[in-house]
Amino acid sequence: MIQFIKLLPFAMLAFLACGCSNYRLAGTPTKLPFSSVYVEPVRNNSYAPQSAALLTNAISNALMQCPGISISNKAEAQATLSTVIVDYEKTPIASNRNDTALAAAYRVTAEAECTLKRANGEIIFKNRKVKASTDIYLGDQNNLIGDEYQNMPIIMRELGDRVKDAVIGIW
C-alpha cells in the first residue's frame, strides 16, 4: 500500500501530461492542411451597401499577412474560401441631446458565413459564422448615409480579419 501511495504522484503527473499533449496556447502556429487559398468573390445577401468588393479585398489582404499561406488563382489553389454576407444591421446606441427621438450614434453589425474546401472537394468547414461590429457617431449634420459610407471599409476590414482567423484557426 505504501508503494502505491509513493507512485500515485507520478501516475497523476503521467495522466496530466497525456491530457495536455495536444494543448496549444492561443496564437501558436499550427500546420495547416493547405498552403494556397483561392478567395472567391464575396456574395452580398444583406443590405450592406457596396460591401462585397470591400470584404473580398479585406479577406485577401488579411490572408496575405499570414506566413505560410498564399493567395492564388482557382486552378492552382489547394483550398477555396467562399463567403456570403448574410446580415447587416444598424442599432441606435445614443440619442441626440437636442432631440431624443433622433439617434446620435449607431452600432453597425455585419455577419458573414464562410465555407472552406480543399481542392479535392473535402469540406474543412461549412457555413461558419463570423461577426464584426463598429460604432458610428453622427456629426452635427446628422448624415447617417455619409458616415455609414465612411465606416464601411472599417467594418469590412474587421470582418475580413475574423474570416482570416476562421481560416487559420481550423484546429
C-alpha positions as CSV (number, residue, x, y, z in Angstrom):
1,M,0.0,0.0,0.0
2,I,2.8,2.4,0.8
3,Q,4.4,1.6,-2.6
4,F,1.1,2.6,-4.3
5,I,1.0,5.9,-2.4
6,K,4.6,6.7,-3.4
7,L,3.8,6.0,-7.1
8,L,0.5,7.9,-7.1
9,P,2.0,11.4,-7.8
10,F,4.0,10.0,-10.7
11,A,0.9,8.3,-12.1
12,M,-1.1,11.5,-11.8
13,L,1.7,13.5,-13.5
14,A,1.8,11.0,-16.4
15,F,-2.0,11.3,-16.9
16,L,-1.8,15.1,-16.8
17,A,1.0,15.1,-19.4
18,C,-1.0,12.8,-21.7
19,G,-4.1,15.0,-21.4
20,C,-2.2,18.2,-22.2
21,S,-0.2,16.8,-25.1
22,N,-2.5,18.3,-27.8
23,Y,-2.9,21.7,-26.0
24,R,-1.7,24.8,-27.7
25,L,-1.6,28.4,-26.5
26,A,-3.6,30.9,-28.4
27,G,-1.7,32.4,-31.3
28,T,0.7,29.4,-31.5
29,P,1.1,28.5,-35.2
30,T,-0.2,25.2,-36.4
31,K,0.4,23.3,-39.6
32,L,-2.5,23.9,-42.0
33,P,-3.5,21.3,-44.5
34,F,-3.0,23.7,-47.3
35,S,-0.6,26.5,-48.3
36,S,-2.6,28.3,-51.0
37,V,-6.1,29.7,-51.0
38,Y,-8.4,31.0,-53.7
39,V,-10.7,33.6,-52.3
40,E,-14.0,33.6,-54.2
41,P,-15.7,37.0,-54.7
42,V,-17.9,37.6,-51.7
43,R,-21.7,37.5,-52.3
44,N,-23.9,40.0,-50.5
45,N,-27.2,38.7,-49.3
46,S,-27.7,41.7,-46.9
47,Y,-28.4,45.4,-47.1
48,A,-24.8,46.3,-46.6
49,P,-24.1,48.9,-49.3
50,Q,-21.0,48.3,-51.5
51,S,-19.6,45.7,-49.1
52,A,-18.9,42.7,-51.2
53,A,-15.8,44.0,-53.0
54,L,-14.5,45.6,-49.8
55,L,-14.8,42.3,-47.9
56,T,-13.2,40.3,-50.7
57,N,-10.2,42.7,-50.6
58,A,-10.1,42.7,-46.8
59,I,-10.1,38.8,-46.7
60,S,-7.3,38.6,-49.3
61,N,-5.2,41.3,-47.6
62,A,-5.6,39.6,-44.2
63,L,-4.6,36.2,-45.5
64,M,-1.6,37.6,-47.4
65,Q,-0.3,38.7,-44.0
66,C,-0.2,35.1,-42.7
67,P,3.1,33.3,-43.1
68,G,2.8,30.1,-45.0
69,I,-0.4,31.0,-46.9
70,S,-0.5,32.5,-50.4
71,I,-3.4,33.7,-52.4
72,S,-3.6,32.0,-55.8
73,N,-6.0,31.5,-58.7
74,K,-8.6,28.8,-58.6
75,A,-6.8,26.3,-60.8
76,E,-3.6,26.3,-58.6
77,A,-5.2,26.7,-55.1
78,Q,-5.1,23.9,-52.6
79,A,-8.2,25.3,-50.9
80,T,-11.2,27.6,-51.8
81,L,-12.8,30.0,-49.5
82,S,-16.3,31.2,-50.2
83,T,-18.0,33.9,-48.1
84,V,-21.5,35.3,-48.1
85,I,-22.6,38.4,-46.1
86,V,-25.8,37.3,-44.5
87,D,-26.8,40.1,-42.2
88,Y,-26.2,43.8,-41.7
89,E,-28.0,45.9,-39.1
90,K,-27.8,49.3,-37.5
91,T,-28.9,49.7,-33.9
92,P,-29.2,53.1,-32.3
93,I,-27.0,53.3,-29.2
94,A,-27.2,57.0,-28.3
95,S,-29.8,59.7,-28.7
96,N,-29.3,63.3,-29.9
97,R,-29.1,65.7,-26.9
98,N,-31.3,68.2,-28.7
99,D,-34.0,65.7,-29.9
100,T,-34.1,62.4,-28.1
101,A,-36.1,60.9,-31.0
102,L,-33.0,61.2,-33.2
103,A,-30.1,58.8,-32.8
104,A,-26.6,60.3,-32.3
105,A,-24.8,57.1,-32.7
106,Y,-25.3,53.6,-34.2
107,R,-23.7,50.2,-33.7
108,V,-23.3,48.6,-37.1
109,T,-23.0,44.8,-37.2
110,A,-22.1,42.7,-40.2
111,E,-22.3,38.9,-40.2
112,A,-20.9,36.5,-42.8
113,E,-20.9,32.8,-43.4
114,C,-17.7,31.1,-44.7
115,T,-17.1,27.8,-46.3
116,L,-13.5,26.4,-46.8
117,K,-13.0,23.4,-49.1
118,R,-9.9,21.6,-50.2
119,A,-9.2,21.2,-53.9
120,N,-10.3,17.6,-53.8
121,G,-13.8,18.7,-52.6
122,E,-13.3,17.8,-48.9
123,I,-15.1,20.4,-46.7
124,I,-12.8,21.8,-44.0
125,F,-15.7,23.8,-42.5
126,K,-19.1,24.9,-43.8
127,N,-21.2,28.0,-43.1
128,R,-19.0,29.1,-40.2
129,K,-20.5,32.4,-38.9
130,V,-18.2,35.4,-38.3
131,K,-19.4,38.7,-37.0
132,A,-17.9,42.2,-36.6
133,S,-19.3,45.5,-35.4
134,T,-18.3,49.1,-35.2
135,D,-19.9,52.3,-33.8
136,I,-20.8,55.3,-36.0
137,Y,-21.1,58.6,-34.3
138,L,-23.0,61.1,-36.3
139,G,-21.7,64.6,-36.7
140,D,-23.5,67.9,-36.4
141,Q,-25.1,67.4,-39.9
142,N,-26.7,64.1,-38.7
143,N,-25.6,62.5,-42.0
144,L,-26.1,58.7,-41.4
145,I,-25.6,57.8,-45.1
146,G,-22.3,59.7,-45.4
147,D,-21.0,58.4,-42.1
148,E,-22.0,54.9,-42.9
149,Y,-20.2,55.1,-46.2
150,Q,-17.1,56.3,-44.4
151,N,-17.3,53.4,-41.9
152,M,-17.9,50.6,-44.4
153,P,-14.2,49.9,-45.1
154,I,-13.5,49.7,-41.4
155,I,-16.2,47.1,-40.6
156,M,-15.3,45.1,-43.7
157,R,-11.6,45.1,-42.7
158,E,-12.6,43.8,-39.2
159,L,-14.9,41.2,-40.7
160,G,-12.1,40.2,-43.1
161,D,-9.8,39.7,-40.1
162,R,-12.4,37.5,-38.4
163,V,-12.7,35.4,-41.6
164,K,-8.9,35.0,-41.7
165,D,-9.0,33.9,-38.1
166,A,-11.5,31.2,-39.0
167,V,-9.3,30.0,-41.9
168,I,-6.1,29.8,-39.9
169,G,-7.7,28.6,-36.7
170,I,-9.3,25.5,-38.1
171,W,-7.9,23.2,-35.4
